[in-house]
């Protein structure tokens, strides 16, 4: 990059460009989405990312010959925005969905041979699609299964637009609706911890109700699970960058914005080391604390609220064995610290043996534990769950830690999450932590990028790209 000030409009217009420009700060899923949406509408876009790669917190790195994802990320069929994103970057085939929801659940406290239960759906209307699975779910008693059904019906009756839901915690609501501690562990938290990154007692009822109503009670196939069968970097960095390049976006990595300010002429200046970018619109698609530091005075009525949005950690434990110890692509576990285990052998490029990744959400107790301590804790648990691992050699054991992986979905967080528009004309916010109605997921990130682009395009007088909003109609 060159020194000095570069008015973005001084660059030659690419075919289809209108002379209007935007700078997107942050190259995670929210920023990539906003940049693509703006460019598709004919806006000239510069995307700035401080890291050497795109993808935000859903990325890959090399460890010897392994290509490792920093954490296991999944999406559901109801995640229509993320599915649009995959289509837009031509990555859908690399992250396929299950034909039908099917989650193996192993209970480590039961005798071997009696540990397996399954959560799966039948091709029936809601709520009958889960009826047989719940009726035969071995990890709950008959009475607990009946009470789960009644709680699900009560949950279905909640109005997600009711703001009072956000002030209540999901655990108390479950207890009021007859859910035992075992039911919370074996069903509600099994799903909720993985999607909300919090146990029921720490989660907003509003966000929890959104997850369960949308994922399990909206459409028979809504909860079918999809995940990348290639490294995340292949999707969120290589293919995303290819799509950005094709759309005419100028992408600058290793480039961090240091200040954002409005000029006297109503345009914006974005300062980066050695250069000032002048532009018509700015999208801040960075974490809430970084957003707070970049916000100009008056952009939000109470910017300090951004600092009140807490964060929650996710720990990922990675184990490479000298042989196959798991025959399923993934499973969830009960009666053990282990939560969800995925086979990442093929995706990582491992040629011999098997590579398992343990995704540990709401990991406050483990996030700072030494690797040796985590090894002593988790390898015996895997031996309990996977008998074939008892005779296997552990070739590698390592952990990845995301201490601020998501915003904490605590009761009351809804009032802290800002929308896409600010009080400063031409400045917009994006990120999974903004007011998308979703918890901190890839879906929320993409939706936030769409909302920010939509607001910017309206202000710039540009028509919205029709294909961008098709997912909203399907949602």
C-alpha positions as CSV (number, residue, x, y, z in Angstrom):
1,X,0.0,0.0,0.0
2,X,1.2,3.5,-0.7
3,X,1.5,6.5,1.6
4,X,-0.9,9.3,1.5
5,X,-4.6,9.7,0.9
6,X,-6.4,7.7,-1.8
7,X,-9.9,8.9,-2.6
8,X,-11.6,5.7,-3.6
9,X,-13.5,7.3,-6.4
10,X,-10.3,8.3,-8.2
11,X,-9.7,4.7,-9.2
12,X,-11.1,3.7,-12.7
13,X,-14.5,2.2,-12.4
14,X,-14.8,-1.5,-13.2
15,X,-17.6,-2.5,-15.5
16,X,-20.9,-2.2,-13.7
17,X,-19.5,0.0,-10.9
18,X,-21.4,3.2,-10.1
19,X,-18.7,5.4,-8.7
20,X,-20.0,4.8,-5.2
21,X,-17.5,3.2,-2.8
22,X,-17.4,1.4,0.6
23,X,-14.8,0.1,2.9
24,X,-15.5,-3.0,4.9
25,X,-13.3,-3.4,8.1
26,X,-13.0,-7.1,9.0
27,X,-12.6,-10.2,6.8
28,X,-14.6,-12.7,8.8
29,X,-17.9,-14.1,7.4
30,X,-19.8,-10.9,8.2
31,X,-17.3,-8.7,6.4
32,X,-16.9,-11.0,3.4
33,X,-20.7,-11.2,3.0
34,X,-21.1,-7.4,3.2
35,X,-18.3,-6.9,0.7
36,X,-19.8,-9.4,-1.8
37,X,-23.3,-7.9,-1.4
38,X,-22.1,-4.4,-1.9
39,X,-19.9,-5.3,-4.9
40,X,-22.7,-7.3,-6.5
41,X,-24.8,-4.1,-6.4
42,X,-22.1,-2.2,-8.3
43,X,-20.4,-0.5,-5.3
44,X,-16.6,-0.4,-5.4
45,X,-15.4,-2.2,-2.2
46,X,-12.2,-2.3,-0.3
47,X,-12.0,-5.1,2.4
48,X,-9.5,-4.7,5.2
49,X,-8.4,-7.6,7.4
50,X,-5.7,-7.5,10.1
51,X,-4.8,-11.2,9.9
52,X,-2.9,-12.7,7.0
53,X,-6.1,-14.6,6.0
54,X,-9.8,-14.3,5.7
55,X,-12.4,-16.3,7.7
56,X,-12.4,-14.7,11.1
57,X,-12.7,-17.3,13.8
58,X,-13.5,-20.1,11.3
59,X,-10.1,-20.8,9.8
60,X,-7.4,-23.4,9.2
61,X,-3.7,-23.7,9.9
62,X,-0.9,-26.1,9.2
63,X,0.6,-28.4,11.8
64,X,3.2,-30.5,10.0
65,X,1.4,-32.3,7.3
66,X,-2.0,-31.8,8.9
67,X,-4.4,-29.0,7.8
68,X,-6.2,-28.2,11.1
69,X,-9.4,-26.3,11.7
70,X,-9.2,-24.1,14.8
71,X,-12.5,-25.5,15.8
72,X,-15.3,-27.7,14.5
73,X,-18.0,-25.6,12.9
74,X,-21.4,-27.0,11.7
75,X,-24.5,-25.5,10.3
76,X,-28.1,-26.7,9.9
77,X,-30.5,-26.8,7.0
78,X,-32.4,-23.9,8.5
79,X,-29.2,-21.8,8.2
80,X,-30.4,-20.3,4.9
81,X,-28.0,-17.3,5.0
82,X,-24.9,-19.5,5.4
83,X,-26.2,-21.8,2.7
84,X,-26.5,-18.8,0.4
85,X,-22.9,-17.9,1.4
86,X,-21.7,-21.3,0.4
87,X,-23.5,-21.1,-2.9
88,X,-22.1,-17.6,-3.5
89,X,-18.5,-18.8,-3.1
90,X,-19.2,-22.0,-4.9
91,X,-18.5,-24.1,-1.9
92,X,-21.8,-26.0,-1.3
93,X,-20.5,-29.3,-2.5
94,X,-17.6,-29.1,0.0
95,X,-19.9,-28.7,3.0
96,X,-22.8,-31.1,2.4
97,X,-25.8,-31.6,4.7
98,X,-27.0,-34.8,6.1
99,X,-29.9,-36.4,4.1
100,X,-31.7,-36.6,7.4
101,X,-30.9,-35.5,10.9
102,X,-29.1,-38.4,12.7
103,X,-27.0,-37.8,15.9
104,X,-25.4,-40.8,17.7
105,X,-25.4,-40.1,21.4
106,X,-23.1,-42.3,23.6
107,X,-23.7,-42.4,27.4
108,X,-20.4,-43.2,29.1
109,X,-22.2,-44.1,32.3
110,X,-24.0,-47.1,30.8
111,X,-22.5,-50.5,30.3
112,X,-20.7,-51.1,27.0
113,X,-23.2,-52.4,24.4
114,X,-26.0,-50.3,25.8
115,X,-24.5,-46.8,25.5
116,X,-25.8,-45.8,22.0
117,X,-28.9,-43.7,21.5
118,X,-29.9,-41.7,18.5
119,X,-31.6,-38.4,17.8
120,X,-33.0,-38.6,14.3
121,X,-36.0,-37.5,12.3
122,X,-38.6,-39.3,10.2
123,X,-40.1,-38.0,7.0
124,X,-43.2,-36.7,8.8
125,X,-44.7,-33.2,9.6
126,X,-43.6,-31.2,12.6
127,X,-43.6,-32.3,15.4
128,X,-44.2,-35.9,14.5
129,X,-40.9,-36.0,12.7
130,X,-39.1,-36.4,16.0
131,X,-41.8,-38.4,17.8
132,X,-40.4,-41.9,17.2
133,X,-36.9,-40.8,18.1
134,X,-37.9,-39.2,21.4
135,X,-40.2,-42.2,22.2
136,X,-37.3,-44.6,21.9
137,X,-34.5,-42.3,23.2
138,X,-32.8,-44.6,25.8
139,X,-31.1,-41.9,27.7
140,X,-34.3,-40.6,29.3
141,X,-37.0,-42.4,31.2
142,X,-40.5,-42.9,29.8
143,X,-41.8,-40.1,32.1
144,X,-39.0,-37.8,31.1
145,X,-39.7,-38.3,27.4
146,X,-43.3,-37.4,27.9
147,X,-42.4,-34.3,29.8
148,X,-39.9,-33.3,27.0
149,X,-42.8,-33.5,24.5
150,X,-45.0,-31.2,26.6
151,X,-42.1,-28.7,27.1
152,X,-41.5,-28.7,23.3
153,X,-45.1,-27.9,22.7
154,X,-44.9,-25.0,25.2
155,X,-41.7,-23.8,23.6
156,X,-43.4,-23.8,20.2
157,X,-46.1,-21.5,21.6
158,X,-43.6,-18.8,22.7
159,X,-43.5,-15.6,20.7
160,X,-39.9,-14.9,19.6
161,X,-40.8,-11.2,19.2
162,X,-41.7,-10.9,22.9
163,X,-38.8,-8.9,24.5
164,X,-39.4,-10.3,28.0
165,X,-38.1,-13.7,26.8
166,X,-34.6,-12.2,26.7
167,X,-34.7,-11.3,30.4
168,X,-35.4,-14.9,31.5
169,X,-32.9,-17.8,31.6
170,X,-33.6,-21.0,29.7
171,X,-32.8,-23.3,32.7
172,X,-35.4,-21.8,34.9
173,X,-38.0,-22.0,32.2
174,X,-37.2,-25.7,31.6
175,X,-37.5,-26.4,35.4
176,X,-40.9,-24.7,35.4
177,X,-41.9,-27.0,32.6
178,X,-41.0,-30.2,34.4
179,X,-37.6,-30.9,32.9
180,X,-35.4,-33.0,35.2
181,X,-31.6,-32.4,35.5
182,X,-31.2,-35.5,33.4
183,X,-33.4,-34.3,30.7
184,X,-31.5,-31.0,30.5
185,X,-28.2,-32.9,30.3
186,X,-29.3,-35.6,27.8
187,X,-31.3,-33.4,25.4
188,X,-31.7,-29.7,26.0
189,X,-28.0,-29.0,26.8
190,X,-26.8,-31.6,24.3
191,X,-28.2,-29.3,21.6
192,X,-28.1,-25.9,23.4
193,X,-24.5,-25.9,24.6
194,X,-23.3,-26.6,21.1
195,X,-25.4,-23.9,19.5
196,X,-25.5,-21.2,22.2
197,X,-22.1,-21.8,23.9
198,X,-23.8,-21.8,27.3
199,X,-25.6,-24.2,29.5
200,X,-29.4,-23.7,29.9
201,X,-29.1,-21.8,33.2
202,X,-26.8,-19.3,31.7
203,X,-28.7,-18.7,28.4
204,X,-31.3,-16.2,27.4
205,X,-34.7,-17.9,27.0
206,X,-35.2,-15.7,23.9
207,X,-32.1,-17.1,22.2
208,X,-32.7,-20.7,23.3
209,X,-36.3,-20.6,22.1
210,X,-35.1,-19.2,18.8
211,X,-32.7,-22.1,18.4
212,X,-35.1,-24.9,19.3
213,X,-38.1,-23.4,17.5
214,X,-36.2,-22.7,14.3
215,X,-34.0,-25.8,14.3
216,X,-36.4,-28.5,15.6
217,X,-39.9,-27.2,15.4
218,X,-40.2,-25.2,12.2
219,X,-39.6,-27.7,9.4
220,X,-39.0,-31.4,9.4
221,X,-35.5,-31.0,7.8
222,X,-34.5,-27.8,9.6
223,X,-32.0,-29.5,12.0
224,X,-30.2,-31.6,9.4
225,X,-26.5,-31.1,10.0
226,X,-23.9,-29.9,7.6
227,X,-20.2,-29.5,8.0
228,X,-17.1,-28.8,5.9
229,X,-15.5,-31.9,4.4
230,X,-12.5,-29.8,3.5
231,X,-10.4,-27.4,5.8
232,X,-12.4,-24.3,6.7
233,X,-9.7,-22.2,5.1
234,X,-10.6,-23.8,1.7
235,X,-14.0,-22.2,2.1
236,X,-13.7,-19.1,4.1
237,X,-10.3,-18.0,2.7
238,X,-9.4,-19.5,-0.7
239,X,-12.9,-19.7,-2.2
240,X,-14.1,-16.5,-0.5
241,X,-11.1,-14.6,-1.8
242,X,-11.7,-16.0,-5.3
243,X,-15.3,-14.8,-5.1
244,X,-14.2,-11.4,-3.8
245,X,-11.7,-11.0,-6.6
246,X,-14.3,-12.0,-9.2
247,X,-16.6,-9.3,-7.8
248,X,-14.0,-6.7,-8.1
249,X,-13.3,-6.3,-4.4
250,X,-9.9,-5.0,-3.4
251,X,-8.9,-7.2,-0.5
252,X,-6.1,-6.2,1.8
253,X,-4.9,-8.6,4.5
254,X,-2.4,-7.8,7.2
255,X,-4.0,-4.4,7.2
256,X,-5.7,-3.1,10.3
257,X,-7.9,0.0,10.4
258,X,-6.7,2.4,13.1
259,X,-9.4,5.0,13.0
260,X,-12.7,5.8,11.2
261,X,-13.9,9.4,10.9
262,X,-16.5,11.4,9.0
263,X,-15.2,14.2,6.8
264,X,-16.8,17.7,6.5
265,X,-18.2,16.7,3.1
266,X,-20.1,13.8,4.6
267,X,-17.8,11.1,3.3
268,X,-15.6,8.9,5.4
269,X,-11.9,8.4,6.1
270,X,-10.5,5.1,7.2
271,X,-7.0,5.2,8.4
272,X,-4.6,2.3,7.9
273,X,-0.9,2.2,8.3
274,X,0.6,4.4,5.6
275,X,-2.7,5.3,3.9
276,X,-6.0,7.0,4.3
277,X,-9.0,5.6,2.4
278,X,-11.8,8.0,1.6
279,X,-15.1,6.4,0.9
280,X,-18.9,6.8,0.9
281,X,-19.8,4.1,3.4
282,X,-18.0,2.1,6.0
283,X,-19.0,-1.3,7.5
284,X,-17.4,-2.2,10.7
285,X,-17.4,-6.1,10.8
286,X,-15.1,-6.7,13.7
287,X,-15.7,-7.9,17.3
288,X,-17.6,-5.7,19.7
289,X,-14.7,-4.4,21.6
290,X,-12.8,-3.4,18.5
291,X,-15.9,-1.8,17.1
292,X,-16.2,0.2,20.3
293,X,-12.7,1.5,19.9
294,X,-13.3,2.5,16.2
295,X,-16.7,4.1,16.6
296,X,-16.7,7.9,16.2
297,X,-18.4,9.9,18.9
298,X,-22.2,9.9,18.6
299,X,-22.5,6.9,16.3
300,X,-24.4,5.0,19.1
301,X,-26.4,6.4,21.9
302,X,-24.7,4.2,24.5
303,X,-21.5,2.7,23.0
304,X,-20.4,1.4,26.4
305,X,-23.1,-1.2,26.0
306,X,-20.8,-3.0,23.5
307,X,-18.3,-3.6,26.3
308,X,-21.1,-5.1,28.4
309,X,-21.6,-7.9,25.9
310,X,-19.7,-10.8,27.5
311,X,-17.7,-13.5,25.7
312,X,-17.6,-17.2,26.0
313,X,-14.8,-19.6,25.2
314,X,-14.6,-22.8,23.1
315,X,-11.8,-25.4,23.6
316,X,-10.9,-27.9,20.9
317,X,-9.0,-31.0,21.7
318,X,-7.2,-32.7,18.8
319,X,-6.1,-36.3,18.9
320,X,-4.3,-38.3,16.2
321,X,-4.3,-42.1,16.6
322,X,-2.3,-44.6,14.6
323,X,-5.4,-46.5,13.6
324,X,-9.2,-46.0,13.2
325,X,-11.0,-45.9,16.5
326,X,-14.3,-44.3,15.4
327,X,-16.4,-45.6,12.5
328,X,-19.0,-42.7,12.6
329,X,-18.4,-39.2,11.2
330,X,-19.3,-37.7,14.6
331,X,-21.1,-38.4,17.9
332,X,-22.2,-36.5,21.0
333,X,-21.5,-37.8,24.5
334,X,-23.2,-37.9,27.9
335,X,-21.8,-38.7,31.4
336,X,-18.4,-37.4,30.5
337,X,-16.6,-34.1,30.0
338,X,-16.5,-34.9,26.2
339,X,-19.2,-33.1,24.3
340,X,-19.0,-33.7,20.5
341,X,-16.4,-35.7,18.6
342,X,-15.7,-35.4,14.9
343,X,-13.6,-37.4,12.5
344,X,-11.4,-34.9,10.7
345,X,-9.1,-37.5,9.1
346,X,-9.9,-36.9,5.4
347,X,-10.4,-33.2,5.7
348,X,-7.0,-32.7,7.3
349,X,-5.1,-34.7,4.7
350,X,-4.0,-37.4,7.1
351,X,-2.9,-40.4,5.1
352,X,-2.5,-43.0,7.9
353,X,-4.4,-43.4,11.2
354,X,-7.3,-41.3,12.4
355,X,-7.6,-37.7,13.6
356,X,-10.4,-36.8,16.0
357,X,-11.5,-33.3,17.1
358,X,-13.3,-32.8,20.3
359,X,-15.4,-29.6,20.3
360,X,-15.9,-28.3,23.9
361,X,-18.3,-25.4,24.2
362,X,-18.9,-23.3,27.3
363,X,-15.3,-24.3,28.2
364,X,-14.7,-21.8,31.1
365,X,-13.3,-24.5,33.3
366,X,-10.8,-25.9,30.8
367,X,-9.9,-23.0,28.6
368,X,-6.7,-22.1,30.4
369,X,-5.7,-25.6,31.6
370,X,-2.2,-26.8,30.5
371,X,-2.1,-29.3,27.6
372,X,-0.7,-32.0,29.9
373,X,-3.6,-31.7,32.2
374,X,-6.1,-31.8,29.3
375,X,-4.4,-34.9,28.0
376,X,-4.8,-36.6,31.3
377,X,-8.4,-35.6,31.4
378,X,-9.6,-36.4,27.9
379,X,-7.6,-39.4,26.7
380,X,-9.1,-41.7,29.4
381,X,-12.6,-40.4,28.5
382,X,-12.1,-41.3,24.9
383,X,-11.0,-44.7,26.0
384,X,-14.2,-45.1,27.9
385,X,-16.3,-44.0,24.9
386,X,-14.3,-45.7,22.2
387,X,-13.0,-49.2,23.1
388,X,-10.9,-49.3,20.0
389,X,-8.8,-46.4,21.2
390,X,-7.5,-48.4,24.2
391,X,-5.0,-50.3,22.1
392,X,-4.2,-47.4,19.8
393,X,-1.1,-45.2,19.9
394,X,-1.6,-41.5,20.3
395,X,0.6,-40.0,17.7
396,X,-0.3,-36.4,18.4
397,X,-2.3,-34.5,21.0
398,X,-2.8,-30.7,20.9
399,X,-5.4,-28.1,21.7
400,X,-6.7,-24.9,20.1
401,X,-8.3,-22.3,22.3
402,X,-10.7,-19.5,21.4
403,X,-11.1,-17.6,24.6
404,X,-13.6,-15.1,23.1
405,X,-15.1,-17.5,20.6
406,X,-18.7,-16.1,20.8
407,X,-20.6,-13.5,22.6
408,X,-22.1,-14.8,25.8
409,X,-25.9,-15.4,25.3
410,X,-26.8,-14.4,28.8
411,X,-30.2,-13.1,29.8
412,X,-30.5,-9.5,28.9
413,X,-27.9,-9.6,26.1
414,X,-30.5,-8.7,23.5
415,X,-30.8,-5.1,24.7
416,X,-27.0,-4.7,24.2
417,X,-26.8,-5.9,20.6
418,X,-27.0,-3.0,18.2
419,X,-28.6,-3.2,14.7
420,X,-26.8,-2.6,11.4
421,X,-27.5,1.2,11.3
422,X,-25.7,3.7,13.4
423,X,-26.6,7.4,14.1
424,X,-23.7,8.4,11.8
425,X,-25.0,8.3,8.2
426,X,-22.8,6.0,6.1
427,X,-21.5,3.9,9.0
428,X,-22.9,0.4,9.6
429,X,-22.2,-2.5,11.9
430,X,-21.9,-6.2,11.2
431,X,-20.9,-9.3,13.2
432,X,-22.5,-12.3,14.7
433,X,-22.8,-10.3,18.0
434,X,-25.1,-7.7,16.4
435,X,-28.9,-7.8,16.6
436,X,-29.6,-10.7,14.1
437,X,-31.9,-12.6,16.4
438,X,-29.5,-15.6,16.2
439,X,-26.9,-16.7,18.7
440,X,-23.2,-16.4,17.7
441,X,-23.1,-18.7,14.7
442,X,-21.9,-18.6,11.1
443,X,-25.5,-18.0,10.2
444,X,-25.7,-14.9,12.4
445,X,-22.4,-13.6,10.9
446,X,-23.7,-13.9,7.4
447,X,-27.1,-12.4,8.2
448,X,-25.4,-9.4,9.8
449,X,-23.3,-8.8,6.7
450,X,-26.5,-8.9,4.6
451,X,-28.2,-6.4,7.0
452,X,-25.3,-4.0,6.9
453,X,-25.0,-4.2,3.1
454,X,-28.8,-3.7,2.8
455,X,-28.7,-0.6,4.9
456,X,-25.7,0.8,3.0
457,X,-27.3,0.2,-0.4
458,X,-30.5,1.9,0.6
459,X,-28.5,5.0,1.7
460,X,-26.4,4.9,-1.4
461,X,-29.5,4.6,-3.6
462,X,-28.4,1.3,-5.1
463,X,-30.9,-1.5,-5.8
464,X,-30.4,-4.6,-3.7
465,X,-29.1,-7.6,-5.6
466,X,-32.1,-9.9,-5.9
467,X,-30.2,-13.1,-5.4
468,X,-28.8,-11.9,-2.1
469,X,-32.2,-11.8,-0.4
470,X,-33.7,-15.0,-1.7
471,X,-32.6,-16.8,1.5
472,X,-34.8,-14.5,3.5
473,X,-37.8,-15.7,1.6
474,X,-36.9,-19.3,2.2
475,X,-36.2,-18.8,5.9
